[in-house]
Amino acid sequence: MQTRTVEIIVGLFVLMGILALTFLAIQVSGLNRNFNSDKSYRLYAKFNNVSGLNRRARITVAGVQIGQVISTSIDPKTLRARVDMAINADVDYLSEDTIAAIQTSGILGEKYIALSPGGADEILTDGEQIRDTQSSLILEELVGKMFTSKINSK
């Protein structure tokens, strides 16, 4: 009887560990984001490089999530990456001179879009474009530039 009780306790402990790992995986993956795209409006921006930016990535203003990335595609005319975004409907203060920059959470974290509203009087509405953008920083290119500059300086 004593052995059976120990086996049940160990089994419950293993089950709790599996549940904790599942919860952690969901938190890290971003599947728990409570963003309602039904109560939102759409904006888009064009970037030279969106490396690492995924669908459902966060869109923030001052670190607060106000939307998410709907899709990324190539604009056939400009050959730039087009990012379609859903912005919360209650965010009605993004001016036409808003800047969209692709940022990284930490050194190796997820990519997201950080918006910096400007001071213009005109406000962006559904379907409009954020014109001022800053593309994703690619760590490999930065290291390559540093390496070649060291070689060229010698």
C-alpha positions, 0 to 999 in steps of 0.5 A: 500500500505504501508503494502505491501511494508513492507511485501516485504522488510521483505520477501527480508530480510528473503531471504537474511538471508537464502542465507547467512546461505546457503553460510556459511553452504557450506563454513563450510562443505568444499563443495566449495574446488576447487581441480582438481583430474584430475591433480594430482598423488596418494600417500597413507599412513598407520595410526594406527588411522584415527578417524575423518578423512573424505573423501575430507579432506585437505592435507597441507604442511606448511598450504597450501592445496596441495591435498585431501583425496580420501578414507580410508580403512583397510589394511587386512594384517596389520590391519592399516588404509590406506589413499589414497591421491590425490596430485596436480601434480605441487607438485613434491618435496615430498621426500621419508622421508616425514612425514604425521600427522593427525592434527585438525583445532582448538580444535574441528575442522576438521581433515586434513593431514599435510605433512612435507617434509624431505631432502632425494634425492628420490622423491615420485611418483604416487602410492608410500607410505608415510612410516612415519606417526603420527596417529590422537589424540583422545581427550577421550583417552588423558583425560582418561590417565590424569584421571587414572594417577591422581588416580594412583598417590594418 
